[in-house]
Amino acid sequence: MTGLFYYDHQVVDVAKRVTPSDQGELEITDGNRHCLKQGSLRVERMVRGMAWLDTKTHDALVEASHFIQTLEHCQGLRVGCPEDVT
């Protein structure tokens, strides 16, 4: 599952109901599944030209940084720039 997640104050109660993974972490996917079952989750599919970059490790963060740097330098795009949003 990919996406950008925004939660209201009820996310704390949802997190309390989630069982930690084998790594002892609360997985966002489990929380999302709970919200989906409750009917409180709105999903929008990512369209072509969008990318999800998982940055939960140092290596993944470096890879994401290189990806963004390549887009900006080679494509002439600015990523995450509010002035470019219409």
JOVENTA-V23025 format. One record per helix or strand. SS is the DSSP state (hx for helix, st for strand). FROM is the first residue (numbers start at 1). TO is the last residue. If there is no record, write none. Layout:
ss = (SS;SS)
from = (FROM;FROM)
to = (TO;TO)
This chain:
ss = (hx;hx;hx;hx)
from = (11;28;58;82)
to = (17;38;75;84)
